[in-house]
Amino acid sequence: MPDYFLQPAIDTGLFDYLWVQFYNNYCQYSDDNAATFERMWNRWTSMNVSRLFLGLPASPQAAGGGLVRPAELVTQVLPIVKRSEKYGGIMLWNRFHDVLYGYSSEVKNHVCSDRRSSILPMLVRPFMTV
């Protein structure tokens, strides 16, 4: 842990960014699970990566569990994750649900790191299997 299958690859230090799913699992944020959430976030940020992105569902229908309402994200979750120099922002699953629910438009002025003045463009290449 944090990721049983990908840990050897993460440990190489070759990844600049990690997008981690913090929903549909035991480390998702809720009022009664805040300590576990924070402990798991801290474990992920101890990795050898430059930036870590908090993965959340974009609507109640986007995932089986782990929805953090926009107001709760701003007041409860972001104060925890922004303590880390490695906080990069959030990712939402998925764009279809984001358009329907309007999640990103409600939180966009709050999610960027206070330590950065711009959002870095990212190049994502698909994994290839042989």
N, CA, C and O atoms as a Tinker XYZ file with bonds, in Angstrom:
   520  protein
     1  N      0.852000   -1.171000    0.000000    73     2
     2  CA     0.000000    0.000000    0.000000    64     1     3
     3  C      0.887000    1.218000    0.000000    63     2     4     5
     4  O      1.890000    1.208000    0.713000    81     3
     5  N      0.603000    2.247000   -0.729000    73     3     6
     6  CA    -0.700000    2.589000   -1.223000    64     5     7
     7  C     -1.210000    1.774000   -2.405000    63     6     8     9
     8  O     -2.420000    1.554000   -2.456000    81     7
     9  N     -0.424000    1.312000   -3.344000    73     7    10
    10  CA    -0.963000    0.553000   -4.456000    64     9    11
    11  C     -0.143000   -0.708000   -4.649000    63    10    12    13
    12  O      1.010000   -0.652000   -5.078000    81    11
    13  N     -0.737000   -1.831000   -4.332000    73    11    14
    14  CA    -0.045000   -3.112000   -4.360000    64    13    15
    15  C      0.559000   -3.424000   -5.723000    63    14    16    17
    16  O      1.711000   -3.851000   -5.800000    81    15
    17  N     -0.193000   -3.221000   -6.790000    73    15    18
    18  CA     0.258000   -3.601000   -8.121000    64    17    19
    19  C      1.197000   -2.575000   -8.761000    63    18    20    21
    20  O      2.107000   -2.950000   -9.501000    81    19
    21  N      0.988000   -1.306000   -8.486000    73    19    22
    22  CA     1.781000   -0.266000   -9.136000    64    21    23
    23  C      2.951000    0.243000   -8.300000    63    22    24    25
    24  O      3.748000    1.050000   -8.777000    81    23
    25  N      3.060000   -0.217000   -7.069000    73    23    26
    26  CA     4.090000    0.303000   -6.176000    64    25    27
    27  C      5.501000    0.207000   -6.751000    63    26    28    29
    28  O      6.250000    1.178000   -6.646000    81    27
    29  N      5.900000   -0.912000   -7.351000    73    27    30
    30  CA     7.262000   -0.958000   -7.921000    64    29    31
    31  C      7.493000    0.119000   -8.985000    63    30    32    33
    32  O      8.576000    0.701000   -9.053000    81    31
    33  N      6.491000    0.384000   -9.806000    73    31    34
    34  CA     6.623000    1.429000  -10.827000    64    33    35
    35  C      6.671000    2.812000  -10.183000    63    34    36    37
    36  O      7.475000    3.651000  -10.590000    81    35
    37  N      5.832000    3.060000   -9.193000    73    35    38
    38  CA     5.815000    4.352000   -8.510000    64    37    39
    39  C      7.146000    4.601000   -7.819000    63    38    40    41
    40  O      7.656000    5.722000   -7.830000    81    39
    41  N      7.706000    3.563000   -7.221000    73    39    42
    42  CA     8.964000    3.691000   -6.496000    64    41    43
    43  C     10.146000    4.067000   -7.381000    63    42    44    45
    44  O     11.183000    4.487000   -6.867000    81    43
    45  N     10.017000    3.928000   -8.693000    73    43    46
    46  CA    11.118000    4.308000   -9.584000    64    45    47
    47  C     11.366000    5.807000   -9.576000    63    46    48    49
    48  O     12.459000    6.255000   -9.923000    81    47
    49  N     10.362000    6.587000   -9.184000    73    47    50
    50  CA    10.503000    8.032000   -9.185000    64    49    51
    51  C     10.326000    8.653000  -10.560000    63    50    52    53
    52  O     10.595000    9.840000  -10.743000    81    51
    53  N      9.877000    7.864000  -11.527000    73    51    54
    54  CA     9.706000    8.356000  -12.888000    64    53    55
    55  C      8.370000    9.063000  -13.116000    63    54    56    57
    56  O      8.180000    9.694000  -14.156000    81    55
    57  N      7.458000    8.968000  -12.175000    73    55    58
    58  CA     6.150000    9.598000  -12.323000    64    57    59
    59  C      6.150000   10.977000  -11.684000    63    58    60    61
    60  O      6.502000   11.129000  -10.514000    81    59
    61  N      5.754000   11.972000  -12.452000    73    59    62
    62  CA     5.610000   13.314000  -11.905000    64    61    63
    63  C      4.265000   13.506000  -11.240000    63    62    64    65
    64  O      4.167000   14.190000  -10.222000    81    63
    65  N      3.226000   12.908000  -11.805000    73    63    66
    66  CA     1.853000   13.086000  -11.336000    64    65    67
    67  C      1.190000   11.745000  -11.088000    63    66    68    69
    68  O      1.383000   10.791000  -11.842000    81    67
    69  N      0.400000   11.684000  -10.012000    73    67    70
    70  CA    -0.446000   10.522000   -9.742000    64    69    71
    71  C     -1.864000   11.022000   -9.495000    63    70    72    73
    72  O     -2.085000   11.987000   -8.763000    81    71
    73  N     -2.809000   10.348000  -10.117000    73    71    74
    74  CA    -4.224000   10.628000   -9.910000    64    73    75
    75  C     -4.775000    9.441000   -9.138000    63    74    76    77
    76  O     -4.811000    8.326000   -9.658000    81    75
    77  N     -5.203000    9.666000   -7.910000    73    75    78
    78  CA    -5.576000    8.578000   -7.008000    64    77    79
    79  C     -7.068000    8.615000   -6.724000    63    78    80    81
    80  O     -7.624000    9.662000   -6.393000    81    79
    81  N     -7.706000    7.467000   -6.855000    73    79    82
    82  CA    -9.140000    7.327000   -6.609000    64    81    83
    83  C     -9.404000    7.293000   -5.112000    63    82    84    85
    84  O     -9.032000    6.334000   -4.435000    81    83
    85  N    -10.034000    8.318000   -4.599000    73    83    86
    86  CA   -10.420000    8.384000   -3.190000    64    85    87
    87  C    -11.933000    8.235000   -3.066000    63    86    88    89
    88  O    -12.578000    9.015000   -2.365000    81    87
    89  N    -12.491000    7.261000   -3.729000    73    87    90
    90  CA   -13.912000    6.935000   -3.653000    64    89    91
    91  C    -14.074000    5.459000   -3.968000    63    90    92    93
    92  O    -13.186000    4.831000   -4.544000    81    91
    93  N    -15.217000    4.915000   -3.584000    73    91    94
    94  CA   -15.488000    3.478000   -3.743000    64    93    95
    95  C    -14.454000    2.615000   -3.027000    63    94    96    97
    96  O    -14.189000    1.489000   -3.448000    81    95
    97  N    -13.873000    3.130000   -1.960000    73    95    98
    98  CA   -12.913000    2.335000   -1.184000    64    97    99
    99  C    -12.860000    2.867000    0.249000    63    98   100   101
   100  O    -13.511000    3.857000    0.582000    81    99
   101  N    -12.088000    2.205000    1.074000    73    99   102
   102  CA   -12.080000    2.538000    2.498000    64   101   103
   103  C    -11.412000    3.877000    2.818000    63   102   104   105
   104  O    -11.547000    4.365000    3.940000    81   103
   105  N    -10.702000    4.482000    1.877000    73   103   106
   106  CA   -10.032000    5.749000    2.194000    64   105   107
   107  C    -10.815000    6.966000    1.723000    63   106   108   109
   108  O    -10.299000    8.082000    1.777000    81   107
   109  N    -12.053000    6.777000    1.261000    73   107   110
   110  CA   -12.853000    7.915000    0.828000    64   109   111
   111  C    -13.211000    8.790000    2.021000    63   110   112   113
   112  O    -13.326000    8.310000    3.149000    81   111
   113  N    -13.385000   10.075000    1.759000    73   111   114
   114  CA   -13.702000   11.018000    2.822000    64   113   115
   115  C    -15.170000   10.915000    3.221000    63   114   116   117
   116  O    -16.054000   10.800000    2.372000    81   115
   117  N    -15.408000   10.958000    4.511000    73   115   118
   118  CA   -16.733000   11.162000    5.099000    64   117   119
   119  C    -16.482000   11.698000    6.504000    63   118   120   121
   120  O    -15.371000   11.589000    7.023000    81   119
   121  N    -17.499000   12.271000    7.112000    73   119   122
   122  CA   -17.324000   12.826000    8.459000    64   121   123
   123  C    -16.821000   11.777000    9.441000    63   122   124   125
   124  O    -15.996000   12.078000   10.303000    81   123
   125  N    -17.312000   10.547000    9.315000    73   123   126
   126  CA   -16.896000    9.503000   10.247000    64   125   127
   127  C    -15.643000    8.759000    9.791000    63   126   128   129
   128  O    -15.198000    7.838000   10.476000    81   127
   129  N    -15.064000    9.138000    8.651000    73   127   130
   130  CA   -13.864000    8.492000    8.136000    64   129   131
   131  C    -12.758000    9.509000    7.849000    63   130   132   133
   132  O    -11.821000    9.202000    7.112000    81   131
   133  N    -12.848000   10.684000    8.404000    73   131   134
   134  CA   -11.888000   11.751000    8.109000    64   133   135
   135  C    -10.468000   11.383000    8.515000    63   134   136   137
   136  O     -9.520000   11.724000    7.807000    81   135
   137  N    -10.303000   10.701000    9.632000    73   135   138
   138  CA    -8.951000   10.342000   10.088000    64   137   139
   139  C     -8.305000    9.326000    9.146000    63   138   140   141
   140  O     -7.119000    9.437000    8.839000    81   139
   141  N     -9.070000    8.346000    8.689000    73   139   142
   142  CA    -8.531000    7.369000    7.735000    64   141   143
   143  C     -8.200000    8.042000    6.415000    63   142   144   145
   144  O     -7.153000    7.783000    5.822000    81   143
   145  N     -9.089000    8.900000    5.961000    73   143   146
   146  CA    -8.830000    9.650000    4.732000    64   145   147
   147  C     -7.508000   10.416000    4.843000    63   146   148   149
   148  O     -6.662000   10.331000    3.953000    81   147
   149  N     -7.339000   11.148000    5.917000    73   147   150
   150  CA    -6.126000   11.953000    6.083000    64   149   151
   151  C     -4.886000   11.066000    6.178000    63   150   152   153
   152  O     -3.850000   11.395000    5.600000    81   151
   153  N     -4.974000    9.970000    6.885000    73   151   154
   154  CA    -3.838000    9.040000    6.998000    64   153   155
   155  C     -3.450000    8.489000    5.628000    63   154   156   157
   156  O     -2.266000    8.402000    5.304000    81   155
   157  N     -4.451000    8.115000    4.821000    73   155   158
   158  CA    -4.161000    7.574000    3.493000    64   157   159
   159  C     -3.628000    8.663000    2.559000    63   158   160   161
   160  O     -2.713000    8.401000    1.778000    81   159
   161  N     -4.169000    9.854000    2.623000    73   159   162
   162  CA    -3.643000   10.959000    1.819000    64   161   163
   163  C     -2.162000   11.181000    2.154000    63   162   164   165
   164  O     -1.337000   11.354000    1.258000    81   163
   165  N     -1.838000   11.174000    3.438000    73   163   166
   166  CA    -0.453000   11.382000    3.857000    64   165   167
   167  C      0.464000   10.254000    3.379000    63   166   168   169
   168  O      1.623000   10.500000    3.048000    81   167
   169  N     -0.040000    9.041000    3.342000    73   167   170
   170  CA     0.772000    7.933000    2.810000    64   169   171
   171  C      1.056000    8.137000    1.333000    63   170   172   173
   172  O      2.179000    7.924000    0.875000    81   171
   173  N      0.041000    8.549000    0.588000    73   171   174
   174  CA     0.249000    8.801000   -0.841000    64   173   175
   175  C      1.221000    9.946000   -1.057000    63   174   176   177
   176  O      2.065000    9.868000   -1.950000    81   175
   177  N      1.130000   11.003000   -0.270000    73   175   178
   178  CA     2.022000   12.150000   -0.473000    64   177   179
   179  C      3.441000   11.862000   -0.017000    63   178   180   181
   180  O      4.348000   12.641000   -0.312000    81   179
   181  N      3.656000   10.773000    0.688000    73   179   182
   182  CA     5.020000   10.402000    1.061000    64   181   183
   183  C      5.753000    9.712000   -0.093000    63   182   184   185
   184  O      6.941000    9.407000    0.013000    81   183
   185  N      5.038000    9.469000   -1.194000    73   183   186
   186  CA     5.628000    8.822000   -2.369000    64   185   187
   187  C      6.604000    9.754000   -3.079000    63   186   188   189
   188  O      6.614000   10.966000   -2.861000    81   187
   189  N      7.404000    9.162000   -3.917000    73   187   190
   190  CA     8.396000    9.898000   -4.702000    64   189   191
   191  C      7.763000   10.409000   -6.001000    63   190   192   193
   192  O      8.129000    9.971000   -7.092000    81   191
   193  N      6.807000   11.342000   -5.873000    73   191   194
   194  CA     6.142000   11.985000   -7.020000    64   193   195
   195  C      6.095000   13.485000   -6.759000    63   194   196   197
   196  O      6.193000   13.934000   -5.617000    81   195
   197  N      5.944000   14.253000   -7.839000    73   195   198
   198  CA     5.888000   15.706000   -7.693000    64   197   199
   199  C      4.520000   16.195000   -7.249000    63   198   200   201
   200  O      4.417000   17.044000   -6.364000    81   199
   201  N      3.466000   15.661000   -7.864000    73   199   202
   202  CA     2.103000   16.122000   -7.593000    64   201   203
   203  C      1.146000   14.949000   -7.467000    63   202   204   205
   204  O      1.249000   13.953000   -8.183000    81   203
   205  N      0.221000   15.094000   -6.544000    73   203   206
   206  CA    -0.810000   14.099000   -6.306000    64   205   207
   207  C     -2.167000   14.768000   -6.488000    63   206   208   209
   208  O     -2.416000   15.848000   -5.953000    81   207
   209  N     -3.041000   14.113000   -7.251000    73   207   210
   210  CA    -4.371000   14.634000   -7.521000    64   209   211
   211  C     -5.410000   13.775000   -6.807000    63   210   212   213
   212  O     -5.350000   12.546000   -6.848000    81   211
   213  N     -6.346000   14.425000   -6.163000    73   211   214
   214  CA    -7.401000   13.775000   -5.392000    64   213   215
   215  C     -8.549000   13.398000   -6.311000    63   214   216   217
   216  O     -9.221000   14.276000   -6.853000    81   215
   217  N     -8.783000   12.099000   -6.495000    73   215   218
   218  CA    -9.855000   11.621000   -7.359000    64   217   219
   219  C    -11.171000   11.512000   -6.623000    63   218   220   221
   220  O    -11.258000   10.884000   -5.568000    81   219
   221  N    -12.201000   12.131000   -7.189000    73   219   222
   222  CA   -13.533000   12.159000   -6.579000    64   221   223
   223  C    -14.602000   11.895000   -7.634000    63   222   224   225
   224  O    -14.387000   12.177000   -8.813000    81   223
   225  N    -15.758000   11.353000   -7.223000    73   223   226
   226  CA   -16.867000   11.237000   -8.177000    64   225   227
   227  C    -17.492000   12.616000   -8.409000    63   226   228   229
   228  O    -17.581000   13.434000   -7.494000    81   227
   229  N    -17.919000   12.853000   -9.648000    73   227   230
   230  CA   -18.464000   14.157000  -10.021000    64   229   231
   231  C    -19.948000   14.309000   -9.726000    63   230   232   233
   232  O    -20.495000   15.403000   -9.870000    81   231
   233  N    -20.610000   13.232000   -9.317000    73   231   234
   234  CA   -22.032000   13.302000   -8.985000    64   233   235
   235  C    -22.387000   12.100000   -8.123000    63   234   236   237
   236  O    -21.597000   11.162000   -8.014000    81   235
   237  N    -23.563000   12.118000   -7.510000    73   235   238
   238  CA   -23.989000   10.953000   -6.724000    64   237   239
   239  C    -24.100000    9.686000   -7.570000    63   238   240   241
   240  O    -23.934000    8.583000   -7.049000    81   239
   241  N    -24.377000    9.826000   -8.855000    73   239   242
   242  CA   -24.536000    8.667000   -9.731000    64   241   243
   243  C    -23.220000    8.184000  -10.344000    63   242   244   245
   244  O    -23.189000    7.113000  -10.951000    81   243
   245  N    -22.161000    8.930000  -10.202000    73   243   246
   246  CA   -20.891000    8.603000  -10.863000    64   245   247
   247  C    -20.153000    7.454000  -10.205000    63   246   248   249
   248  O    -19.297000    6.834000  -10.836000    81   247
   249  N    -20.463000    7.155000   -8.953000    73   247   250
   250  CA   -19.751000    6.100000   -8.236000    64   249   251
   251  C    -20.675000    5.474000   -7.208000    63   250   252   253
   252  O    -21.728000    6.022000   -6.882000    81   251
   253  N    -20.269000    4.330000   -6.706000    73   251   254
   254  CA   -21.052000    3.648000   -5.688000    64   253   255
   255  C    -20.995000    4.327000   -4.333000    63   254   256   257
   256  O    -21.908000    4.177000   -3.522000    81   255
   257  N    -19.933000    5.071000   -4.084000    73   255   258
   258  CA   -19.774000    5.750000   -2.806000    64   257   259
   259  C    -18.635000    6.744000   -2.880000    63   258   260   261
   260  O    -17.850000    6.744000   -3.829000    81   259
   261  N    -18.556000    7.586000   -1.873000    73   259   262
   262  CA   -17.451000    8.515000   -1.771000    64   261   263
   263  C    -17.707000    9.907000   -2.288000    63   262   264   265
   264  O    -16.772000   10.698000   -2.408000    81   263
   265  N    -18.962000   10.234000   -2.602000    73   263   266
   266  CA   -19.243000   11.594000   -3.051000    64   265   267
   267  C    -18.948000   12.572000   -1.918000    63   266   268   269
   268  O    -19.411000   12.395000   -0.791000    81   267
   269  N    -18.183000   13.589000   -2.229000    73   267   270
   270  CA   -17.934000   14.693000   -1.311000    64   269   271
   271  C    -18.619000   15.896000   -1.935000    63   270   272   273
   272  O    -18.201000   16.360000   -2.996000    81   271
   273  N    -19.644000   16.401000   -1.309000    73   271   274
   274  CA   -20.373000   17.545000   -1.850000    64   273   275
   275  C    -19.414000   18.726000   -2.015000    63   274   276   277
   276  O    -18.470000   18.862000   -1.236000    81   275
   277  N    -19.639000   19.576000   -3.012000    73   275   278
   278  CA   -18.722000   20.693000   -3.258000    64   277   279
   279  C    -18.425000   21.552000   -2.022000    63   278   280   281
   280  O    -17.268000   21.888000   -1.768000    81   279
   281  N    -19.448000   21.903000   -1.262000    73   279   282
   282  CA   -19.218000   22.721000   -0.065000    64   281   283
   283  C    -18.351000   21.985000    0.951000    63   282   284   285
   284  O    -17.506000   22.593000    1.608000    81   283
   285  N    -18.561000   20.686000    1.079000    73   283   286
   286  CA   -17.770000   19.877000    2.002000    64   285   287
   287  C    -16.319000   19.758000    1.511000    63   286   288   289
   288  O    -15.386000   19.764000    2.313000    81   287
   289  N    -16.142000   19.650000    0.207000    73   287   290
   290  CA   -14.786000   19.616000   -0.350000    64   289   291
   291  C    -14.035000   20.885000    0.035000    63   290   292   293
   292  O    -12.892000   20.828000    0.491000    81   291
   293  N    -14.679000   22.013000   -0.149000    73   291   294
   294  CA   -14.031000   23.300000    0.105000    64   293   295
   295  C    -13.734000   23.501000    1.592000    63   294   296   297
   296  O    -12.656000   23.981000    1.942000    81   295
   297  N    -14.663000   23.146000    2.461000    73   295   298
   298  CA   -14.502000   23.450000    3.887000    64   297   299
   299  C    -13.822000   22.356000    4.706000    63   298   300   301
   300  O    -13.185000   22.652000    5.716000    81   299
   301  N    -13.948000   21.085000    4.283000    73   299   302
   302  CA   -13.422000   19.982000    5.087000    64   301   303
   303  C    -12.222000   19.273000    4.464000    63   302   304   305
   304  O    -11.245000   18.983000    5.156000    81   303
   305  N    -12.288000   18.997000    3.174000    73   303   306
   306  CA   -11.271000   18.162000    2.528000    64   305   307
   307  C    -10.072000   18.971000    2.045000    63   306   308   309
   308  O     -8.929000   18.602000    2.319000    81   307
   309  N    -10.314000   20.057000    1.338000    73   307   310
   310  CA    -9.192000   20.844000    0.809000    64   309   311
   311  C     -8.256000   21.370000    1.897000    63   310   312   313
   312  O     -7.045000   21.407000    1.675000    81   311
   313  N     -8.762000   21.777000    3.060000    73   311   314
   314  CA    -7.814000   22.184000    4.107000    64   313   315
   315  C     -6.862000   21.052000    4.519000    63   314   316   317
   316  O     -5.735000   21.322000    4.933000    81   315
   317  N     -7.293000   19.812000    4.415000    73   315   318
   318  CA    -6.432000   18.674000    4.735000    64   317   319
   319  C     -5.403000   18.457000    3.624000    63   318   320   321
   320  O     -4.205000   18.389000    3.897000    81   319
   321  N     -5.861000   18.347000    2.378000    73   319   322
   322  CA    -4.958000   17.962000    1.290000    64   321   323
   323  C     -4.022000   19.090000    0.875000    63   322   324   325
   324  O     -2.916000   18.833000    0.401000    81   323
   325  N     -4.451000   20.330000    1.048000    73   323   326
   326  CA    -3.593000   21.448000    0.653000    64   325   327
   327  C     -2.420000   21.661000    1.608000    63   326   328   329
   328  O     -1.540000   22.473000    1.321000    81   327
   329  N     -2.389000   20.966000    2.711000    73   327   330
   330  CA    -1.229000   21.049000    3.610000    64   329   331
   331  C      0.019000   20.474000    2.957000    63   330   332   333
   332  O      1.141000   20.843000    3.304000    81   331
   333  N     -0.183000   19.588000    2.031000    73   331   334
   334  CA     0.947000   18.926000    1.376000    64   333   335
   335  C      1.471000   19.765000    0.214000    63   334   336   337
   336  O      0.698000   20.305000   -0.577000    81   335
   337  N      2.783000   19.865000    0.126000    73   335   338
   338  CA     3.425000   20.530000   -1.011000    64   337   339
   339  C      3.157000   19.769000   -2.307000    63   338   340   341
   340  O      3.309000   20.326000   -3.395000    81   339
   341  N      2.762000   18.511000   -2.201000    73   339   342
   342  CA     2.537000   17.671000   -3.378000    64   341   343
   343  C      1.106000   17.729000   -3.899000    63   342   344   345
   344  O      0.796000   17.111000   -4.918000    81   343
   345  N      0.245000   18.450000   -3.228000    73   343   346
   346  CA    -1.129000   18.569000   -3.708000    64   345   347
   347  C     -1.127000   19.233000   -5.082000    63   346   348   349
   348  O     -0.577000   20.322000   -5.250000    81   347
   349  N     -1.746000   18.571000   -6.066000    73   347   350
   350  CA    -1.781000   19.107000   -7.423000    64   349   351
   351  C     -3.141000   19.607000   -7.855000    63   350   352   353
   352  O     -3.233000   20.428000   -8.768000    81   351
   353  N     -4.203000   19.130000   -7.219000    73   351   354
   354  CA    -5.557000   19.490000   -7.605000    64   353   355
   355  C     -6.476000   18.297000   -7.434000    63   354   356   357
   356  O     -6.160000   17.357000   -6.705000    81   355
   357  N     -7.616000   18.340000   -8.108000    73   355   358
   358  CA    -8.545000   17.216000   -8.043000    64   357   359
   359  C     -8.770000   16.670000   -9.449000    63   358   360   361
   360  O     -8.520000   17.345000  -10.447000    81   359
   361  N     -9.239000   15.454000   -9.495000    73   359   362
   362  CA    -9.729000   14.877000  -10.746000    64   361   363
   363  C    -11.147000   14.405000  -10.465000    63   362   364   365
   364  O    -11.472000   14.033000   -9.337000    81   363
   365  N    -11.976000   14.420000  -11.475000    73   363   366
   366  CA   -13.369000   14.014000  -11.296000    64   365   367
   367  C    -13.703000   12.863000  -12.227000    63   366   368   369
   368  O    -13.276000   12.828000  -13.381000    81   367
   369  N    -14.473000   11.927000  -11.705000    73   367   370
   370  CA   -14.992000   10.821000  -12.494000    64   369   371
   371  C    -16.473000   11.059000  -12.670000    63   370   372   373
   372  O    -17.200000   11.033000  -11.677000    81   371
   373  N    -16.921000   11.268000  -13.768000    73   371   374
   374  CA   -16.316000   11.499000  -15.053000    64   373   375
   375  C    -16.919000   12.761000  -15.649000    63   374   376   377
   376  O    -17.797000   13.369000  -15.037000    81   375
   377  N    -16.475000   13.161000  -16.810000    73   375   378
   378  CA   -16.919000   14.427000  -17.400000    64   377   379
   379  C    -18.429000   14.442000  -17.656000    63   378   380   381
   380  O    -19.074000   15.472000  -17.459000    81   379
   381  N    -18.991000   13.332000  -18.086000    73   379   382
   382  CA   -20.436000   13.250000  -18.315000    64   381   383
   383  C    -21.193000   13.649000  -17.055000    63   382   384   385
   384  O    -22.102000   14.478000  -17.110000    81   383
   385  N    -20.824000   13.066000  -15.929000    73   383   386
   386  CA   -21.508000   13.373000  -14.670000    64   385   387
   387  C    -21.190000   14.794000  -14.190000    63   386   388   389
   388  O    -22.035000   15.449000  -13.579000    81   387
   389  N    -19.992000   15.257000  -14.465000    73   387   390
   390  CA   -19.631000   16.618000  -14.096000    64   389   391
   391  C    -20.515000   17.630000  -14.826000    63   390   392   393
   392  O    -20.968000   18.604000  -14.225000    81   391
   393  N    -20.758000   17.407000  -16.101000    73   391   394
   394  CA   -21.620000   18.313000  -16.876000    64   393   395
   395  C    -23.037000   18.305000  -16.305000    63   394   396   397
   396  O    -23.655000   19.360000  -16.167000    81   395
   397  N    -23.551000   17.132000  -15.976000    73   395   398
   398  CA   -24.903000   17.036000  -15.427000    64   397   399
   399  C    -25.026000   17.674000  -14.041000    63   398   400   401
   400  O    -26.006000   18.360000  -13.752000    81   399
   401  N    -24.042000   17.446000  -13.204000    73   399   402
   402  CA   -24.108000   17.865000  -11.802000    64   401   403
   403  C    -23.502000   19.253000  -11.581000    63   402   404   405
   404  O    -23.901000   19.954000  -10.651000    81   403
   405  N    -22.555000   19.653000  -12.413000    73   403   406
   406  CA   -21.920000   20.958000  -12.274000    64   405   407
   407  C    -20.873000   21.047000  -11.179000    63   406   408   409
   408  O    -20.616000   22.125000  -10.645000    81   407
   409  N    -20.265000   19.906000  -10.842000    73   407   410
   410  CA   -19.308000   19.862000   -9.736000    64   409   411
   411  C    -18.130000   20.804000   -9.962000    63   410   412   413
   412  O    -17.826000   21.638000   -9.110000    81   411
   413  N    -17.465000   20.669000  -11.114000    73   411   414
   414  CA   -16.251000   21.464000  -11.335000    64   413   415
   415  C    -16.530000   22.962000  -11.333000    63   414   416   417
   416  O    -15.701000   23.748000  -10.875000    81   415
   417  N    -17.675000   23.353000  -11.835000    73   415   418
   418  CA   -17.982000   24.790000  -11.841000    64   417   419
   419  C    -18.198000   25.327000  -10.425000    63   418   420   421
   420  O    -17.993000   26.515000  -10.176000    81   419
   421  N    -18.609000   24.463000   -9.500000    73   419   422
   422  CA   -18.810000   24.894000   -8.109000    64   421   423
   423  C    -17.516000   24.979000   -7.315000    63   422   424   425
   424  O    -17.435000   25.727000   -6.341000    81   423
   425  N    -16.502000   24.219000   -7.721000    73   423   426
   426  CA   -15.278000   24.162000   -6.915000    64   425   427
   427  C    -14.047000   24.747000   -7.598000    63   426   428   429
   428  O    -12.989000   24.843000   -6.977000    81   427
   429  N    -14.165000   25.133000   -8.851000    73   427   430
   430  CA   -12.976000   25.504000   -9.629000    64   429   431
   431  C    -12.160000   26.647000   -9.030000    63   430   432   433
   432  O    -10.949000   26.703000   -9.245000    81   431
   433  N    -12.769000   27.538000   -8.304000    73   431   434
   434  CA   -12.024000   28.645000   -7.699000    64   433   435
   435  C    -11.346000   28.273000   -6.389000    63   434   436   437
   436  O    -10.681000   29.106000   -5.773000    81   435
   437  N    -11.512000   27.031000   -5.962000    73   435   438
   438  CA   -10.968000   26.608000   -4.673000    64   437   439
   439  C     -9.931000   25.501000   -4.766000    63   438   440   441
   440  O     -9.173000   25.295000   -3.819000    81   439
   441  N     -9.878000   24.787000   -5.877000    73   439   442
   442  CA    -9.071000   23.567000   -5.915000    64   441   443
   443  C     -7.612000   23.767000   -6.253000    63   442   444   445
   444  O     -6.793000   22.922000   -5.893000    81   443
   445  N     -7.248000   24.836000   -6.923000    73   443   446
   446  CA    -5.846000   25.036000   -7.284000    64   445   447
   447  C     -5.021000   25.297000   -6.035000    63   446   448   449
   448  O     -5.473000   25.929000   -5.080000    81   447
   449  N     -3.818000   24.800000   -6.074000    73   447   450
   450  CA    -2.912000   24.988000   -4.953000    64   449   451
   451  C     -2.605000   26.465000   -4.769000    63   450   452   453
   452  O     -2.386000   27.180000   -5.747000    81   451
   453  N     -2.589000   26.918000   -3.553000    73   451   454
   454  CA    -2.252000   28.307000   -3.257000    64   453   455
   455  C     -0.797000   28.620000   -3.584000    63   454   456   457
   456  O     -0.425000   29.787000   -3.710000    81   455
   457  N      0.024000   27.586000   -3.720000    73   455   458
   458  CA     1.445000   27.771000   -3.980000    64   457   459
   459  C      1.773000   27.875000   -5.454000    63   458   460   461
   460  O      2.928000   28.115000   -5.807000    81   459
   461  N      0.787000   27.701000   -6.329000    73   459   462
   462  CA     1.035000   27.757000   -7.770000    64   461   463
   463  C      0.130000   28.800000   -8.391000    63   462   464   465
   464  O     -1.029000   28.953000   -8.005000    81   463
   465  N      0.672000   29.505000   -9.345000    73   463   466
   466  CA    -0.120000   30.556000   -9.971000    64   465   467
   467  C     -0.765000   30.112000  -11.269000    63   466   468   469
   468  O     -1.601000   30.832000  -11.814000    81   467
   469  N     -0.402000   28.954000  -11.774000    73   467   470
   470  CA    -0.996000   28.478000  -13.018000    64   469   471
   471  C     -1.139000   26.973000  -12.982000    63   470   472   473
   472  O     -0.540000   26.294000  -12.147000    81   471
   473  N     -1.934000   26.466000  -13.893000    73   471   474
   474  CA    -2.119000   25.024000  -14.016000    64   473   475
   475  C     -1.187000   24.534000  -15.103000    63   474   476   477
   476  O     -1.173000   25.082000  -16.206000    81   475
   477  N     -0.412000   23.512000  -14.804000    73   475   478
   478  CA     0.547000   22.979000  -15.762000    64   477   479
   479  C     -0.154000   22.086000  -16.769000    63   478   480   481
   480  O     -0.997000   21.274000  -16.388000    81   479
   481  N      0.176000   22.218000  -18.044000    73   479   482
   482  CA    -0.386000   21.291000  -19.029000    64   481   483
   483  C      0.234000   19.913000  -18.835000    63   482   484   485
   484  O      1.399000   19.792000  -18.456000    81   483
   485  N     -0.549000   18.883000  -19.097000    73   483   486
   486  CA    -0.065000   17.522000  -18.899000    64   485   487
   487  C     -0.194000   16.723000  -20.175000    63   486   488   489
   488  O     -1.172000   16.861000  -20.910000    81   487
   489  N      0.784000   15.897000  -20.434000    73   487   490
   490  CA     0.750000   14.964000  -21.554000    64   489   491
   491  C      0.531000   13.579000  -20.977000    63   490   492   493
   492  O      1.299000   13.128000  -20.127000    81   491
   493  N     -0.501000   12.911000  -21.429000    73   491   494
   494  CA    -0.805000   11.581000  -20.938000    64   493   495
   495  C     -0.683000   10.602000  -22.087000    63   494   496   497
   496  O     -1.337000   10.754000  -23.119000    81   495
   497  N      0.153000    9.603000  -21.906000    73   495   498
   498  CA     0.294000    8.569000  -22.910000    64   497   499
   499  C     -0.350000    7.295000  -22.399000    63   498   500   501
   500  O     -0.183000    6.953000  -21.228000    81   499
   501  N     -1.082000    6.583000  -23.246000    73   499   502
   502  CA    -1.683000    5.329000  -22.784000    64   501   503
   503  C     -0.609000    4.279000  -22.549000    63   502   504   505
   504  O      0.434000    4.273000  -23.203000    81   503
   505  N     -0.885000    3.394000  -21.604000    73   503   506
   506  CA    -0.002000    2.266000  -21.381000    64   505   507
   507  C     -0.128000    1.296000  -22.539000    63   506   508   509
   508  O     -1.212000    1.120000  -23.096000    81   507
   509  N      0.952000    0.682000  -22.894000    73   507   510
   510  CA     0.931000   -0.306000  -23.972000    64   509   511
   511  C      1.152000   -1.686000  -23.367000    63   510   512   513
   512  O      1.978000   -1.847000  -22.468000    81   511
   513  N      0.438000   -2.657000  -23.842000    73   511   514
   514  CA     0.645000   -4.017000  -23.406000    64   513   515
   515  C      1.219000   -4.829000  -24.549000    63   514   516   517
   516  O      0.945000   -4.561000  -25.719000    81   515
   517  N      2.002000   -5.803000  -24.205000    73   515   518
   518  CA     2.622000   -6.660000  -25.225000    64   517   519
   519  C      2.001000   -8.024000  -25.162000    63   518   520
   520  O      2.373000   -8.908000  -25.934000    81   519
